[in-house]
Amino acid sequence: MTKATSTALAAWLKAKRISQVEFARRVGVDPNTVYRWVKGDRRPYWKTMEKIAAETGGEVTADSFLSCSAA
């Protein structure tokens, strides 16, 4: 996955001043999982993508993660 995928989430977290740990709690995943998304090593499962979109008010969507190919 390219870094462009993770940039949307990283930028949103920074703008909202929300830690990766707090965001992980909000969407129901392990903090290491969010770290991997931000780093661009992994992409979320479909159900989790829906939670991310809901939590970010649609600013980070499934399209953000799907527009790039997996590493």
N, C-alpha and C positions, 0 to 999 in steps of 0.2 A: 504494500500500500504506500502511496506517496504521502509526503508530509501535508499536502493540501487537504487531505481528508481530516487529519487531526487538528488542523489549524482552526477550523470553525468552532469546534468544541473548546479548544484551549483558549481562544479569544473570548468566547462567551463566558467561560469560567473566570477569566481575568477581569472582564468588564463588570461582571456581577459580584466580584470578590467572593467567590465561592470556592472552597478548597475541593480538591479531587476526592478527599475522604468524605466530605459532606455531600457532594454530588453522588458518590457511590451509594451512600445511605439513602438518598432520595429516590434513586432508580432501582435499588435493591440488588446491587452487585458488590463484589469485593473491591476495595480501593485499588488493588493491583490491576484489576481489570480496567478501571478508568485510566490509570497510568499507561497501560498498553494502548488504549484507544488514542490518547493524546500523543503518545510517541509514534503512533502509526503502525504498530506491530500487529494489531488485531482490529476487527470490526465487530460491532454488536450483533447479537441475534435479532431477528425481526421483531419479536415481542419487546425486546429491550429498546430497539430503535423507536418504537412507538412511545415508550416511556420517556426517552430522551427528548423527542419532539414535543411531547406534552409538557415536560419539565422546563424546557427552554422557550416555551411559547411559540414553537415553530421556527425559531431562529437556527436550530441545528436539526436537520431532518435526515431521513434515511438517504435521500439523494446526496447529502454531504458525504456519506460513507460509501455509497455505491458508485459514485462517479469515478472512482479510482479502482484499479485492480489490486487484488491481494498480493502481498509480498511472497 
